[in-house]
Amino acid sequence: MKNSLIIKVYGAEQKCASCVHLPSAKETAEWLEAAISRKFPNTVFQVQYIDMEKPENEADQAFSVRIIEEDLFYPVVVIDGEVVAEGNPNLKTIYSIIEQNGYGAVS
């Protein structure tokens, strides 16, 4: 089992045209943090919101460019460098990926 899990949620203040009716990327990050902490209470994890328009480091800048170039729907959820959801994330999918990465859920 790994020591900690980093989940990045990329987005922007302005929602993408297809996601107008969905929560913002920042709201999605907060929602994911709450949901994951309930399902995996013994897991040390961090949910990071990354503003695509103002990334804080080169890696996040490069990923933000990729999101724009590949025309991905944001928010884009990334775990261990892998895009696991875009637009409207599915909790079951994210939970499954967390478990595949060696973290155990509480039933």
Contacts in CASP RR format, 6 or more apart in sequence:
PFRMAT RR
TARGET T0000
AUTHOR 0000-0000-0000
METHOD contacts of the structure
MODEL  1
MKNSLIIKVYGAEQKCASCVHLPSAKETAEWLEAAISRKFPNTVFQVQYI
DMEKPENEADQAFSVRIIEEDLFYPVVVIDGEVVAEGNPNLKTIYSIIEQ
NGYGAVS
1 102 0 8 1.000
1 103 0 8 1.000
1 104 0 8 1.000
2 101 0 8 1.000
2 102 0 8 1.000
2 103 0 8 1.000
3 44 0 8 1.000
4 44 0 8 1.000
4 45 0 8 1.000
4 46 0 8 1.000
5 43 0 8 1.000
5 44 0 8 1.000
5 45 0 8 1.000
5 46 0 8 1.000
5 79 0 8 1.000
5 98 0 8 1.000
5 101 0 8 1.000
5 103 0 8 1.000
6 45 0 8 1.000
6 46 0 8 1.000
6 48 0 8 1.000
6 79 0 8 1.000
6 80 0 8 1.000
7 32 0 8 1.000
7 36 0 8 1.000
7 45 0 8 1.000
7 46 0 8 1.000
7 47 0 8 1.000
7 48 0 8 1.000
7 77 0 8 1.000
7 78 0 8 1.000
7 79 0 8 1.000
7 94 0 8 1.000
8 47 0 8 1.000
8 48 0 8 1.000
8 50 0 8 1.000
8 60 0 8 1.000
8 63 0 8 1.000
8 77 0 8 1.000
8 78 0 8 1.000
8 79 0 8 1.000
8 81 0 8 1.000
9 25 0 8 1.000
9 26 0 8 1.000
9 28 0 8 1.000
9 29 0 8 1.000
9 32 0 8 1.000
9 47 0 8 1.000
9 48 0 8 1.000
9 49 0 8 1.000
9 50 0 8 1.000
9 75 0 8 1.000
9 76 0 8 1.000
9 77 0 8 1.000
9 78 0 8 1.000
10 25 0 8 1.000
10 50 0 8 1.000
10 52 0 8 1.000
10 60 0 8 1.000
10 63 0 8 1.000
10 64 0 8 1.000
10 67 0 8 1.000
10 74 0 8 1.000
10 75 0 8 1.000
10 76 0 8 1.000
10 78 0 8 1.000
11 25 0 8 1.000
11 26 0 8 1.000
11 49 0 8 1.000
11 50 0 8 1.000
11 51 0 8 1.000
11 52 0 8 1.000
11 67 0 8 1.000
11 74 0 8 1.000
11 75 0 8 1.000
11 76 0 8 1.000
12 25 0 8 1.000
12 51 0 8 1.000
12 52 0 8 1.000
12 53 0 8 1.000
12 74 0 8 1.000
13 24 0 8 1.000
13 51 0 8 1.000
13 53 0 8 1.000
15 22 0 8 1.000
15 24 0 8 1.000
15 25 0 8 1.000
15 74 0 8 1.000
16 73 0 8 1.000
16 74 0 8 1.000
16 87 0 8 1.000
18 73 0 8 1.000
18 87 0 8 1.000
19 73 0 8 1.000
19 74 0 8 1.000
19 75 0 8 1.000
19 87 0 8 1.000
19 88 0 8 1.000
22 28 0 8 1.000
22 87 0 8 1.000
22 88 0 8 1.000
23 31 0 8 1.000
24 75 0 8 1.000
25 49 0 8 1.000
25 74 0 8 1.000
25 75 0 8 1.000
26 49 0 8 1.000
28 75 0 8 1.000
28 77 0 8 1.000
28 89 0 8 1.000
29 47 0 8 1.000
29 48 0 8 1.000
29 49 0 8 1.000
29 75 0 8 1.000
30 47 0 8 1.000
32 47 0 8 1.000
32 77 0 8 1.000
32 89 0 8 1.000
32 94 0 8 1.000
33 47 0 8 1.000
35 91 0 8 1.000
36 43 0 8 1.000
36 45 0 8 1.000
36 47 0 8 1.000
36 94 0 8 1.000
36 95 0 8 1.000
36 98 0 8 1.000
37 45 0 8 1.000
39 95 0 8 1.000
39 105 0 8 1.000
39 106 0 8 1.000
40 98 0 8 1.000
40 103 0 8 1.000
40 104 0 8 1.000
40 105 0 8 1.000
40 106 0 8 1.000
41 106 0 8 1.000
42 104 0 8 1.000
42 106 0 8 1.000
43 98 0 8 1.000
43 103 0 8 1.000
43 104 0 8 1.000
45 103 0 8 1.000
50 56 0 8 1.000
50 60 0 8 1.000
50 63 0 8 1.000
50 64 0 8 1.000
52 64 0 8 1.000
52 67 0 8 1.000
52 68 0 8 1.000
52 74 0 8 1.000
53 64 0 8 1.000
55 61 0 8 1.000
55 63 0 8 1.000
55 64 0 8 1.000
63 78 0 8 1.000
66 72 0 8 1.000
67 74 0 8 1.000
67 76 0 8 1.000
72 83 0 8 1.000
72 86 0 8 1.000
73 86 0 8 1.000
73 87 0 8 1.000
74 86 0 8 1.000
74 87 0 8 1.000
75 85 0 8 1.000
75 86 0 8 1.000
75 87 0 8 1.000
75 89 0 8 1.000
76 83 0 8 1.000
76 85 0 8 1.000
76 86 0 8 1.000
76 87 0 8 1.000
77 83 0 8 1.000
77 84 0 8 1.000
77 85 0 8 1.000
77 86 0 8 1.000
77 89 0 8 1.000
77 94 0 8 1.000
78 84 0 8 1.000
79 94 0 8 1.000
79 97 0 8 1.000
79 98 0 8 1.000
79 101 0 8 1.000
80 101 0 8 1.000
82 97 0 8 1.000
84 93 0 8 1.000
84 94 0 8 1.000
84 97 0 8 1.000
85 93 0 8 1.000
85 94 0 8 1.000
95 105 0 8 1.000
98 104 0 8 1.000
98 105 0 8 1.000
99 105 0 8 1.000
END
